[in-house]
Amino acid sequence: MNEADMNHDQGSTIWLTAQGHEDLKAEFAHLTQTARTEIADRIRESQQHGEFSEDNSELDQVKTEQAFVENRIAELRSILSHCSVIDPEQITTDRVGMGSVVKVEDLEFADVFEVRVVSSIEADPNKDYLSDESPMGTALFGAKVGDVVRFDAPDGVKSVKIHAISR
C-alpha cells in the first residue's frame, strides 16, 4: 500500500499509529477484564444494600457507568476490527500525510511547534496529536515543506508555514 492509499482511504479503514493501537488495545483489555468485574461487584453490593428500592441512587449510578463501559467496549471492538497500523516506513517526508510529524510556524505569532497528523480517534491536543479531519489537519494534508497553509480556526483564519516533515 502506498501513502496515497493510506492517506485518505478513510471509508472503512481506520489508520492508527503503533502507539495509538497499543493504547486502544490496553483500554479494551482494562474495560473487559477489570472494569466489567468491578461494576458487576458494585451492582451486587448496591442491590444487597438497597434491596431494589426505587430511590437507590447508587444502583442507578453504577448502572449508568455500566452502560458507558459497555458502549465504549463496543466502540473499541469496532475500531480495533476496522483499523490498520501505520508502518512508519510508509510515511513519506515529502508531503504531509497520516502519521506525519510536522514542524510548523504560526505566522501571526511566530510560534514554532510540532504536531503529528493522526485519525480523529487518536487525536489528543495534550500530545500534539492533530486529527486529519480538523481544520488545520485538513489544510496540512498533502502540503510540502515551505508551503503556507490557511485554515479556519475558532478565532479566525490562521496561516502556518511548514518547516519540516518527519516520521
ZAVEXDREN-271054 format. One record per atom (N, C-alpha, C, CB): x, y, z; residue number from 1; atom name. Coordinates in Angstrom, 1 decimal. Glycine has a CB too. Layout:
% residues N
        X        Y        Z   pos   site
        X        Y        Z   NUM     CA
...
***
This chain:
% residues 167
        X        Y        Z   pos   site
      0.9     -1.2      0.0     1      N
      0.0      0.0      0.0     1     CA
      0.9      1.2      0.0     1      C
     -1.0      0.0      1.2     1     CB
      0.5      2.2     -0.8     2      N
      1.3      3.4     -0.8     2     CA
      0.7      4.5      0.0     2      C
      1.5      3.9     -2.3     2     CB
      1.4      5.6      0.2     3      N
      1.0      6.6      1.1     3     CA
     -0.4      7.2      0.6     3      C
      2.0      7.7      1.2     3     CB
     -0.6      7.3     -0.7     4      N
     -1.8      7.9     -1.2     4     CA
     -3.0      7.0     -0.7     4      C
     -1.8      8.0     -2.7     4     CB
     -2.8      5.7     -0.8     5      N
     -3.9      4.9     -0.3     5     CA
     -4.1      5.0      1.2     5      C
     -3.6      3.4     -0.6     5     CB
     -3.0      5.1      1.9     6      N
     -3.1      5.3      3.4     6     CA
     -3.7      6.6      3.8     6      C
     -1.8      5.1      4.0     6     CB
     -3.4      7.6      3.0     7      N
     -3.8      9.0      3.4     7     CA
     -5.3      9.2      3.4     7      C
     -3.2      9.9      2.4     7     CB
     -6.0      8.8      2.5     8      N
     -7.5      9.1      2.5     8     CA
     -8.3      7.9      2.1     8      C
     -7.8     10.2      1.7     8     CB
     -7.9      6.7      2.5     9      N
     -8.8      5.6      2.4     9     CA
     -9.6      5.5      3.7     9      C
     -7.9      4.2      2.1     9     CB
    -10.3      6.6      4.0    10      N
    -10.9      6.7      5.3    10     CA
    -12.3      6.0      5.4    10      C
    -11.1      8.1      5.7    10     CB
    -12.8      5.5      4.2    11      N
    -14.1      4.9      4.2    11     CA
    -14.3      3.8      5.2    11      C
    -14.4      4.5      2.9    11     CB
    -13.5      2.8      5.1    12      N
    -13.7      1.6      6.0    12     CA
    -12.5      1.4      6.9    12      C
    -13.9      0.4      5.2    12     CB
    -11.3      1.9      6.6    13      N
    -10.1      1.6      7.4    13     CA
     -9.8      2.8      8.3    13      C
     -8.9      1.3      6.5    13     CB
     -9.5      2.5      9.5    14      N
     -9.1      3.5     10.5    14     CA
     -7.6      3.3     10.7    14      C
     -9.9      3.3     11.9    14     CB
     -6.9      4.4     10.3    15      N
     -5.4      4.3     10.4    15     CA
     -5.0      4.8     11.8    15      C
     -4.7      5.2      9.4    15     CB
     -4.1      4.0     12.5    16      N
     -3.6      4.3     13.8    16     CA
     -2.1      4.2     13.8    16      C
     -4.3      3.3     14.9    16     CB
     -1.5      5.0     14.7    17      N
     -0.1      4.8     14.9    17     CA
      0.1      3.5     15.7    17      C
      0.6      6.1     15.6    17     CB
      1.3      3.0     15.8    18      N
      1.5      1.8     16.6    18     CA
      1.2      2.1     18.1    18      C
      3.0      1.3     16.5    18     CB
      1.6      3.2     18.6    19      N
      1.3      3.6     20.0    19     CA
     -0.2      3.7     20.2    19      C
      2.0      4.9     20.4    19     CB
     -0.9      4.4     19.3    20      N
     -2.4      4.5     19.4    20     CA
     -3.1      3.2     19.4    20      C
     -2.9      5.4     18.2    20     CB
     -2.6      2.3     18.6    21      N
     -3.2      0.9     18.5    21     CA
     -3.0      0.2     19.9    21      C
     -2.5      0.1     17.4    21     CB
     -1.7      0.3     20.4    22      N
     -1.5     -0.3     21.7    22     CA
     -2.3      0.3     22.8    22      C
      0.0     -0.2     22.0    22     CB
     -2.5      1.6     22.8    23      N
     -3.3      2.3     23.8    23     CA
     -4.7      1.8     23.8    23      C
     -3.2      3.8     23.6    23     CB
     -5.3      1.7     22.6    24      N
     -6.7      1.2     22.4    24     CA
     -6.8     -0.2     22.9    24      C
     -7.2      1.4     21.0    24     CB
     -5.9     -1.1     22.5    25      N
     -5.9     -2.5     23.0    25     CA
     -5.8     -2.6     24.5    25      C
     -4.8     -3.3     22.3    25     CB
     -5.0     -1.7     25.1    26      N
     -4.9     -1.7     26.6    26     CA
     -6.2     -1.2     27.2    26      C
     -3.7     -0.8     27.0    26     CB
     -6.8     -0.2     26.6    27      N
     -8.0      0.3     27.2    27     CA
     -9.1     -0.8     27.1    27      C
     -8.5      1.6     26.4    27     CB
     -9.2     -1.5     25.9    28      N
    -10.1     -2.6     25.7    28     CA
     -9.9     -3.7     26.7    28      C
    -10.0     -3.1     24.3    28     CB
     -8.7     -4.1     26.9    29      N
     -8.4     -5.1     27.9    29     CA
     -8.8     -4.7     29.3    29      C
     -6.9     -5.5     27.9    29     CB
     -8.5     -3.5     29.7    30      N
     -8.9     -3.0     31.0    30     CA
    -10.4     -3.0     31.2    30      C
     -8.3     -1.6     31.2    30     CB
    -11.1     -2.5     30.2    31      N
    -12.6     -2.4     30.3    31     CA
    -13.2     -3.8     30.4    31      C
    -13.1     -1.6     29.2    31     CB
    -12.7     -4.7     29.6    32      N
    -13.3     -6.1     29.5    32     CA
    -12.9     -7.0     30.7    32      C
    -13.0     -6.7     28.2    32     CB
    -11.7     -6.8     31.2    33      N
    -11.1     -7.7     32.2    33     CA
    -11.2     -7.1     33.6    33      C
     -9.7     -8.0     31.9    33     CB
    -11.2     -5.8     33.7    34      N
    -11.2     -5.3     35.1    34     CA
    -12.5     -4.5     35.4    34      C
    -10.0     -4.4     35.3    34     CB
    -12.8     -3.5     34.5    35      N
    -13.9     -2.6     34.8    35     CA
    -15.2     -3.3     34.9    35      C
    -14.0     -1.5     33.7    35     CB
    -15.5     -4.3     33.9    36      N
    -16.7     -5.1     34.0    36     CA
    -16.9     -5.8     35.3    36      C
    -16.7     -6.1     32.8    36     CB
    -15.8     -6.4     35.8    37      N
    -15.9     -7.2     37.0    37     CA
    -16.2     -6.3     38.2    37      C
    -14.6     -8.0     37.2    37     CB
    -15.5     -5.1     38.2    38      N
    -15.7     -4.2     39.3    38     CA
    -17.1     -3.6     39.3    38      C
    -14.7     -3.0     39.2    38     CB
    -17.6     -3.3     38.2    39      N
    -19.0     -2.8     38.1    39     CA
    -20.0     -3.9     38.5    39      C
    -19.3     -2.3     36.6    39     CB
    -19.8     -5.1     38.1    40      N
    -20.7     -6.2     38.5    40     CA
    -20.7     -6.4     40.0    40      C
    -20.3     -7.6     37.8    40     CB
    -19.5     -6.3     40.6    41      N
    -19.4     -6.4     42.0    41     CA
    -20.1     -5.2     42.7    41      C
    -17.9     -6.4     42.5    41     CB
    -20.0     -4.1     42.2    42      N
    -20.7     -2.9     42.8    42     CA
    -22.2     -3.0     42.6    42      C
    -20.2     -1.6     42.1    42     CB
    -22.6     -3.5     41.5    43      N
    -24.1     -3.7     41.3    43     CA
    -24.6     -4.7     42.4    43      C
    -24.4     -4.2     39.9    43     CB
    -23.9     -5.8     42.5    44      N
    -24.3     -6.8     43.5    44     CA
    -24.4     -6.2     44.9    44      C
    -23.4     -8.0     43.5    44     CB
    -23.4     -5.4     45.3    45      N
    -23.3     -4.7     46.6    45     CA
    -24.5     -3.8     46.7    45      C
    -22.0     -4.0     46.8    45     CB
    -24.7     -3.0     45.7    46      N
    -25.7     -2.0     45.8    46     CA
    -27.1     -2.6     45.9    46      C
    -25.7     -1.1     44.5    46     CB
    -27.3     -3.7     45.1    47      N
    -28.6     -4.4     45.2    47     CA
    -28.8     -5.0     46.6    47      C
    -28.7     -5.5     44.2    47     CB
    -27.8     -5.5     47.2    48      N
    -27.9     -6.0     48.6    48     CA
    -28.2     -4.9     49.6    48      C
    -26.6     -6.7     49.0    48     CB
    -27.6     -3.8     49.5    49      N
    -27.8     -2.7     50.4    49     CA
    -29.1     -2.0     50.1    49      C
    -26.7     -1.8     50.4    49     CB
    -29.5     -1.8     48.9    50      N
    -30.6     -1.0     48.6    50     CA
    -31.9     -1.9     48.4    50      C
    -30.4     -0.3     47.3    50     CB
    -31.7     -3.1     48.3    51      N
    -32.8     -4.1     48.2    51     CA
    -33.8     -3.6     47.1    51      C
    -33.6     -4.2     49.5    51     CB
    -33.2     -3.2     46.0    52      N
    -34.0     -2.8     44.8    52     CA
    -35.0     -1.7     45.1    52      C
    -34.8     -4.0     44.3    52     CB
    -34.8     -0.8     46.1    53      N
    -35.7      0.3     46.3    53     CA
    -35.6      1.3     45.2    53      C
    -35.3      1.0     47.7    53     CB
    -36.7      2.0     45.0    54      N
    -36.8      2.9     43.9    54     CA
    -35.8      4.1     44.1    54      C
    -38.2      3.5     43.8    54     CB
    -35.4      4.4     45.3    55      N
    -34.6      5.5     45.5    55     CA
    -33.1      5.1     45.7    55      C
    -35.0      6.3     46.7    55     CB
    -32.7      4.0     45.1    56      N
    -31.4      3.5     45.2    56     CA
    -30.5      4.2     44.2    56      C
    -31.3      2.0     45.1    56     CB
    -30.1      5.4     44.5    57      N
    -29.3      6.2     43.5    57     CA
    -27.9      5.6     43.3    57      C
    -29.1      7.7     44.1    57     CB
    -27.4      4.9     44.2    58      N
    -26.1      4.3     44.0    58     CA
    -26.2      3.2     42.9    58      C
    -25.6      3.6     45.3    58     CB
    -27.3      2.4     42.9    59      N
    -27.5      1.4     41.9    59     CA
    -27.7      2.1     40.5    59      C
    -28.7      0.6     42.2    59     CB
    -28.5      3.2     40.5    60      N
    -28.7      3.9     39.2    60     CA
    -27.4      4.4     38.7    60      C
    -29.7      5.1     39.5    60     CB
    -26.5      5.0     39.6    61      N
    -25.2      5.5     39.1    61     CA
    -24.3      4.4     38.6    61      C
    -24.5      6.2     40.3    61     CB
    -24.3      3.2     39.2    62      N
    -23.5      2.1     38.8    62     CA
    -24.0      1.6     37.4    62      C
    -23.4      1.0     39.8    62     CB
    -25.3      1.5     37.3    63      N
    -25.9      1.0     36.0    63     CA
    -25.6      2.0     34.9    63      C
    -27.4      0.8     36.1    63     CB
    -25.6      3.3     35.2    64      N
    -25.2      4.3     34.2    64     CA
    -23.7      4.1     33.8    64      C
    -25.4      5.7     34.7    64     CB
    -22.9      3.9     34.8    65      N
    -21.5      3.6     34.5    65     CA
    -21.3      2.3     33.7    65      C
    -20.7      3.5     35.8    65     CB
    -22.1      1.3     34.0    66      N
    -22.0      0.1     33.2    66     CA
    -22.4      0.3     31.8    66      C
    -23.0     -1.0     33.9    66     CB
    -23.4      1.1     31.5    67      N
    -23.8      1.4     30.2    67     CA
    -22.7      2.1     29.4    67      C
    -25.1      2.2     30.1    67     CB
    -22.1      3.0     30.1    68      N
    -21.0      3.8     29.5    68     CA
    -19.8      2.8     29.1    68      C
    -20.5      4.9     30.4    68     CB
    -19.5      1.9     30.0    69      N
    -18.4      1.0     29.8    69     CA
    -18.7      0.0     28.6    69      C
    -18.1      0.2     31.1    69     CB
    -20.0     -0.5     28.6    70      N
    -20.4     -1.4     27.6    70     CA
    -20.4     -0.7     26.2    70      C
    -21.7     -2.0     27.9    70     CB
    -20.8      0.6     26.2    71      N
    -20.8      1.3     24.9    71     CA
    -19.4      1.5     24.4    71      C
    -21.5      2.7     25.1    71     CB
    -18.5      1.8     25.4    72      N
    -17.1      2.1     25.0    72     CA
    -16.4      0.8     24.5    72      C
    -16.3      2.6     26.2    72     CB
    -16.8     -0.4     25.2    73      N
    -16.2     -1.7     24.7    73     CA
    -16.7     -1.9     23.3    73      C
    -16.7     -2.8     25.7    73     CB
    -18.0     -1.7     23.0    74      N
    -18.5     -1.9     21.6    74     CA
    -17.8     -1.0     20.6    74      C
    -20.0     -1.7     21.6    74     CB
    -17.6      0.2     21.0    75      N
    -16.9      1.2     20.1    75     CA
    -15.4      0.7     19.9    75      C
    -16.9      2.6     20.8    75     CB
    -14.7      0.3     20.9    76      N
    -13.3     -0.1     20.8    76     CA
    -13.3     -1.4     19.9    76      C
    -12.7     -0.4     22.1    76     CB
    -14.2     -2.3     20.2    77      N
    -14.2     -3.6     19.4    77     CA
    -14.4     -3.2     17.9    77      C
    -15.4     -4.5     19.8    77     CB
    -15.3     -2.3     17.6    78      N
    -15.4     -1.9     16.2    78     CA
    -14.2     -1.2     15.6    78      C
    -16.6     -0.9     16.1    78     CB
    -13.6     -0.3     16.4    79      N
    -12.4      0.4     15.9    79     CA
    -11.3     -0.6     15.7    79      C
    -11.9      1.4     16.9    79     CB
    -11.0     -1.5     16.6    80      N
     -9.9     -2.5     16.5    80     CA
    -10.2     -3.5     15.4    80      C
     -9.8     -3.2     17.8    80     CB
    -11.4     -3.7     15.0    81      N
    -11.7     -4.7     13.9    81     CA
    -11.6     -4.0     12.6    81      C
    -13.0     -5.3     14.1    81     CB
    -11.6     -2.7     12.5    82      N
    -11.5     -2.0     11.3    82     CA
    -10.3     -1.1     11.1    82      C
    -12.7     -1.1     11.1    82     CB
     -9.3     -1.3     12.0    83      N
     -8.1     -0.5     11.9    83     CA
     -6.9     -1.2     11.2    83      C
     -7.7     -0.1     13.3    83     CB
     -6.0     -0.3     10.8    84      N
     -4.7     -0.8     10.3    84     CA
     -3.7      0.1     11.0    84      C
     -4.6     -0.7      8.7    84     CB
     -2.6     -0.5     11.3    85      N
     -1.5      0.3     11.9    85     CA
     -0.6      0.8     10.8    85      C
     -0.7     -0.7     12.9    85     CB
     -0.3      2.1     11.0    86      N
      0.6      2.8     10.0    86     CA
      2.0      2.2     10.2    86      C
      0.6      4.3     10.2    86     CB
      2.6      1.8      9.1    87      N
      4.0      1.4      9.1    87     CA
      4.8      2.6      8.9    87      C
      4.3      0.3      7.9    87     CB
      5.6      3.0     10.0    88      N
      6.4      4.2      9.9    88     CA
      7.2      4.3      8.6    88      C
      7.4      4.3     11.1    88     CB
      7.7      3.2      8.0    89      N
      8.5      3.3      6.8    89     CA
      7.6      3.8      5.6    89      C
      9.0      1.9      6.5    89     CB
      6.3      3.7      5.7    90      N
      5.4      4.1      4.6    90     CA
      5.1      5.6      4.7    90      C
      4.2      3.3      4.6    90     CB
      5.5      6.2      5.8    91      N
      5.2      7.7      6.0    91     CA
      6.3      8.4      5.2    91      C
      5.2      8.1      7.5    91     CB
      5.9      9.1      4.1    92      N
      6.9      9.8      3.4    92     CA
      7.1     11.2      4.1    92      C
      6.4     10.0      1.9    92     CB
      8.3     11.7      3.7    93      N
      8.6     13.0      4.3    93     CA
      8.6     14.2      3.3    93      C
     10.0     12.9      5.0    93     CB
      8.1     13.9      2.1    94      N
      8.0     14.9      1.1    94     CA
      6.6     15.7      1.2    94      C
      8.2     14.4     -0.3    94     CB
      5.6     15.0      1.7    95      N
      4.3     15.6      1.8    95     CA
      3.7     15.2      3.2    95      C
      3.3     15.2      0.6    95     CB
      2.8     16.0      3.7    96      N
      2.1     15.7      5.0    96     CA
      1.1     14.7      4.7    96      C
      1.5     17.0      5.6    96     CB
      1.1     13.6      5.5    97      N
      0.1     12.5      5.4    97     CA
     -0.2     12.0      6.7    97      C
      0.6     11.4      4.4    97     CB
     -0.9     10.9      6.8    98      N
     -1.3     10.3      8.0    98     CA
      0.0      9.8      8.7    98      C
     -2.3      9.1      7.8    98     CB
      0.1     10.2     10.0    99      N
      1.3      9.8     10.8    99     CA
      2.4     10.8     10.7    99      C
      1.7      8.4     10.4    99     CB
      2.4     11.7      9.8   100      N
      3.5     12.7      9.7   100     CA
      3.6     13.5     11.0   100      C
      3.3     13.6      8.5   100     CB
      4.9     13.8     11.3   101      N
      5.2     14.8     12.3   101     CA
      5.6     16.1     11.5   101      C
      6.4     14.4     13.3   101     CB
      4.9     17.2     11.8   102      N
      5.0     18.4     11.0   102     CA
      5.4     19.5     11.9   102      C
      3.7     18.7     10.3   102     CB
      6.6     20.1     11.6   103      N
      7.0     21.3     12.3   103     CA
      6.5     22.5     11.5   103      C
      8.6     21.4     12.4   103     CB
      5.7     23.3     12.2   104      N
      5.1     24.5     11.6   104     CA
      5.3     25.7     12.4   104      C
      3.5     24.3     11.5   104     CB
      5.2     26.9     11.7   105      N
      5.3     28.2     12.3   105     CA
      4.0     28.9     12.2   105      C
      6.5     29.0     11.7   105     CB
      3.4     29.3     13.3   106      N
      2.2     30.2     13.3   106     CA
      2.7     31.6     12.8   106      C
      1.5     30.3     14.7   106     CB
      2.3     32.0     11.6   107      N
      2.8     33.2     11.0   107     CA
      2.3     34.5     11.8   107      C
      2.4     33.3      9.6   107     CB
      1.2     34.4     12.5   108      N
      0.7     35.6     13.3   108     CA
      1.6     35.8     14.5   108      C
     -0.7     35.4     13.7   108     CB
      2.0     34.8     15.2   109      N
      2.7     34.9     16.5   109     CA
      4.2     34.4     16.4   109      C
      2.0     34.1     17.5   109     CB
      4.6     33.9     15.3   110      N
      6.0     33.4     15.1   110     CA
      6.3     32.3     16.0   110      C
      7.0     34.5     15.3   110     CB
      5.3     31.5     16.5   111      N
      5.5     30.4     17.3   111     CA
      5.8     29.2     16.4   111      C
      4.2     30.0     18.2   111     CB
      6.8     28.4     16.8   112      N
      7.2     27.2     16.0   112     CA
      6.8     26.0     16.9   112      C
      8.7     27.2     15.6   112     CB
      6.1     25.0     16.4   113      N
      5.7     23.8     17.2   113     CA
      5.5     22.7     16.2   113      C
      4.4     24.1     17.9   113     CB
      5.5     21.5     16.8   114      N
      5.3     20.2     16.0   114     CA
      3.9     19.6     16.4   114      C
      6.4     19.3     16.3   114     CB
      3.3     19.0     15.4   115      N
      2.1     18.2     15.5   115     CA
      2.3     16.9     14.8   115      C
      0.8     19.0     15.1   115     CB
      1.6     15.9     15.2   116      N
      1.5     14.6     14.5   116     CA
      0.1     14.5     13.9   116      C
      1.9     13.4     15.4   116     CB
      0.0     14.3     12.6   117      N
     -1.3     14.1     12.0   117     CA
     -1.8     12.7     12.2   117      C
     -1.3     14.5     10.5   117     CB
     -2.9     12.5     12.8   118      N
     -3.5     11.2     13.1   118     CA
     -4.9     11.1     12.8   118      C
     -3.2     10.8     14.6   118     CB
     -5.6     10.0     13.0   119      N
     -7.0      9.9     12.8   119     CA
     -7.7     10.6     13.9   119      C
     -7.5      8.4     12.7   119     CB
     -9.0     10.9     13.7   120      N
     -9.7     11.6     14.8   120     CA
     -9.8     10.8     16.1   120      C
    -11.1     11.9     14.3   120     CB
     -9.8      9.4     15.9   121      N
     -9.9      8.6     17.1   121     CA
     -8.7      8.7     18.0   121      C
    -10.0      7.1     16.6   121     CB
     -7.5      9.0     17.4   122      N
     -6.3      9.1     18.1   122     CA
     -5.9     10.6     18.5   122      C
     -5.2      8.5     17.3   122     CB
     -6.6     11.5     18.0   123      N
     -6.3     12.9     18.2   123     CA
     -6.3     13.2     19.7   123      C
     -7.3     13.9     17.5   123     CB
     -5.3     14.0     20.1   124      N
     -5.1     14.4     21.5   124     CA
     -4.3     15.6     21.6   124      C
     -4.4     13.2     22.3   124     CB
     -4.9     16.8     21.9   125      N
     -4.2     18.0     22.0   125     CA
     -3.1     18.0     23.0   125      C
     -5.1     19.2     22.3   125     CB
     -3.2     17.2     24.1   126      N
     -2.2     17.2     25.1   126     CA
     -0.9     16.5     24.6   126      C
     -2.7     16.4     26.3   126     CB
     -1.0     15.7     23.6   127      N
      0.2     15.1     23.0   127     CA
      0.6     15.7     21.7   127      C
     -0.1     13.6     22.7   127     CB
     -0.1     16.8     21.3   128      N
      0.1     17.5     20.0   128     CA
     -0.3     16.5     18.8   128      C
      1.5     18.0     19.9   128     CB
     -1.3     15.6     19.1   129      N
     -1.8     14.8     18.0   129     CA
     -3.0     15.4     17.4   129      C
     -2.1     13.3     18.6   129     CB
     -2.9     15.8     16.1   130      N
     -3.8     16.6     15.4   130     CA
     -4.7     15.7     14.5   130      C
     -3.2     17.7     14.6   130     CB
     -6.0     15.8     14.6   131      N
     -6.8     15.0     13.7   131     CA
     -6.7     15.4     12.2   131      C
     -8.3     15.1     14.1   131     CB
     -6.6     14.4     11.3   132      N
     -6.6     14.7      9.9   132     CA
     -7.9     15.4      9.4   132      C
     -6.3     13.5      9.1   132     CB
     -9.0     15.3     10.3   133      N
    -10.3     15.9      9.9   133     CA
    -10.5     17.3     10.5   133      C
    -11.4     15.0     10.4   133     CB
     -9.5     17.7     11.3   134      N
     -9.6     19.1     11.9   134     CA
     -9.3     20.1     10.8   134      C
     -8.6     19.2     13.1   134     CB
     -9.7     21.4     11.0   135      N
     -9.4     22.4     10.0   135     CA
     -7.9     22.5      9.7   135      C
     -9.8     23.7     10.5   135     CB
     -7.0     22.5     10.7   136      N
     -5.6     22.5     10.5   136     CA
     -5.1     21.2      9.9   136      C
     -4.8     22.8     11.8   136     CB
     -5.5     20.1     10.3   137      N
     -5.1     18.8      9.8   137     CA
     -5.5     18.7      8.3   137      C
     -5.7     17.7     10.5   137     CB
     -6.7     19.1      8.0   138      N
     -7.1     19.1      6.6   138     CA
     -6.3     20.0      5.7   138      C
     -8.6     19.5      6.5   138     CB
     -6.0     21.2      6.2   139      N
     -5.2     22.1      5.5   139     CA
     -3.7     21.6      5.3   139      C
     -5.1     23.5      6.2   139     CB
     -3.2     21.0      6.3   140      N
     -1.8     20.4      6.2   140     CA
     -1.7     19.3      5.2   140      C
     -1.3     20.1      7.5   140     CB
     -2.7     18.5      5.1   141      N
     -2.7     17.2      4.4   141     CA
     -2.3     17.4      2.9   141      C
     -4.0     16.5      4.4   141     CB
     -1.2     16.8      2.5   142      N
     -0.7     16.9      1.2   142     CA
      0.3     18.0      0.9   142      C
     -1.8     17.0      0.2   142     CB
      0.4     18.9      1.9   143      N
      1.3     20.1      1.7   143     CA
      2.8     19.7      1.9   143      C
      1.0     21.2      2.8   143     CB
      3.7     20.5      1.4   144      N
      5.1     20.2      1.4   144     CA
      5.9     21.3      2.2   144      C
      5.7     20.2     -0.1   144     CB
      7.1     20.9      2.5   145      N
      8.0     21.9      3.3   145     CA
      8.1     23.2      2.5   145      C
      9.4     21.3      3.5   145     CB
      7.9     24.3      3.2   146      N
      7.9     25.6      2.6   146     CA
      6.5     26.2      2.3   146      C
      8.7     25.6      1.3   146     CB
      5.5     25.3      2.2   147      N
      4.2     25.7      1.9   147     CA
      3.6     26.5      3.1   147      C
      3.3     24.5      1.6   147     CB
      2.8     27.5      2.8   148      N
      2.0     28.2      3.8   148     CA
      0.5     27.8      3.6   148      C
      2.2     29.8      3.7   148     CB
     -0.1     27.2      4.6   149      N
     -1.5     26.8      4.5   149     CA
     -2.3     27.7      5.4   149      C
     -1.6     25.3      4.9   149     CB
     -3.5     27.9      5.0   150      N
     -4.5     28.7      5.7   150     CA
     -5.7     27.8      6.1   150      C
     -5.0     29.9      4.9   150     CB
     -6.3     28.1      7.3   151      N
     -7.4     27.3      7.7   151     CA
     -8.2     28.2      8.7   151      C
     -7.0     26.0      8.4   151     CB
     -9.5     27.8      8.8   152      N
    -10.4     28.5      9.7   152     CA
    -10.2     27.9     11.1   152      C
    -11.9     28.4      9.2   152     CB
    -10.0     28.8     12.1   153      N
     -9.9     28.4     13.5   153     CA
    -11.0     29.1     14.2   153      C
     -8.4     28.8     14.1   153     CB
    -11.3     28.7     15.4   154      N
    -12.3     29.4     16.2   154     CA
    -12.2     30.9     16.3   154      C
    -12.4     28.8     17.6   154     CB
    -10.9     31.4     16.3   155      N
    -10.7     32.8     16.5   155     CA
    -10.3     33.5     15.1   155      C
     -9.6     33.1     17.5   155     CB
    -10.6     32.8     14.0   156      N
    -10.4     33.4     12.7   156     CA
     -9.5     32.6     11.9   156      C
     -9.8     34.8     12.9   156     CB
     -9.2     33.1     10.7   157      N
     -8.3     32.4      9.7   157     CA
     -6.9     32.5     10.2   157      C
     -8.5     33.0      8.3   157     CB
     -6.2     31.3     10.2   158      N
     -4.8     31.2     10.6   158     CA
     -4.0     30.8      9.4   158      C
     -4.7     30.2     11.8   158     CB
     -2.7     31.1      9.5   159      N
     -1.8     30.7      8.5   159     CA
     -0.6     30.1      9.2   159      C
     -1.3     31.9      7.6   159     CB
     -0.1     29.0      8.7   160      N
      1.1     28.3      9.2   160     CA
      2.0     28.0      8.1   160      C
      0.8     27.1     10.1   160     CB
      3.3     28.1      8.3   161      N
      4.3     27.7      7.3   161     CA
      4.9     26.4      7.8   161      C
      5.4     28.8      7.1   161     CB
      5.1     25.4      6.8   162      N
      5.6     24.1      7.1   162     CA
      7.2     24.2      7.0   162      C
      5.1     23.0      6.2   162     CB
      7.8     23.9      8.1   163      N
      9.3     24.0      8.2   163     CA
      9.9     22.6      8.0   163      C
      9.8     24.5      9.5   163     CB
      9.2     21.5      8.4   164      N
      9.8     20.2      8.3   164     CA
      8.7     19.1      8.4   164      C
     10.9     19.9      9.4   164     CB
      8.9     18.0      7.7   165      N
      8.0     16.9      7.8   165     CA
      8.9     15.6      8.1   165      C
      7.2     16.7      6.4   165     CB
      8.5     14.9      9.1   166      N
      9.3     13.7      9.5   166     CA
      8.3     12.6      9.9   166      C
     10.3     14.0     10.6   166     CB
      9.0     11.5     10.2   167      N
      8.2     10.3     10.7   167     CA
      8.1     10.4     12.1   167      C
      8.8      9.0     10.2   167     CB
***
